Amino acid sequence: MNAGFFRRAFSSLVDITLVFLVVYLSFITFGRTILRNQVPDFDEIYTAYQEILDAYNSDLAIITEEYSAAVELADGNETLEAEAKTAYDLKYAQLNTQNEIDIEPYNRPLSAYFLSTVYYYAIAFLILMTIYAIVVNGKTLGRRLMQIKLEGPVHSVTIFFHDIVFKYFFIVIVFVISMYAGLILFMVSLLVDMVFLSFSRRRATLRDILLKINVVKAGYGY
């Protein structure tokens, strides 16, 4: 019998978590250092940037406290509350304007670093997930835990397209371009999978049908 949506979803969640953990460990072990070395004087730039952010957050906390105190002193007087709000909005706008001016010199080098970090995670995830899925011939830890397996023409090519290209590749690429668009595509892909698994005759996803693969329930110790 083909496995249902939730069994397959939890299986994927286990595998994603495992691979992301490895990617994260690789990043903090050597990836972060490599990327930071690409930015001249990164330590000085990042330290100055953090000091500016700390000062901004401190000033923001002060004007927020001042506003809260003014509202409390107003004791329900709408005119005084409106004046307090106007004063807060003015100080908040001035604070943001000054902060934008202060961090402008650091935006370009740090933006390049943060963008490289996103690329690192995306590429490393796709590479490691590909190696992982192919080396174990589709018998990932998630599938073993949820007792499901692939049946049909299961080999390196079909596993690559079934478990990587049609499952993660496009979502990751879109996510790198736009986080929100990536999340939307991810949710849409889950919805499509749920619809196909619930209403198709084979209880199969579109990628299962295209590659003539079945994801079936397996017994213990498969």
Beta strands, then each sheet from edge to edge (+ up, - down):
strand 1: 148-151
strand 2: 214-217
sheet 1: 1+ 2-
end
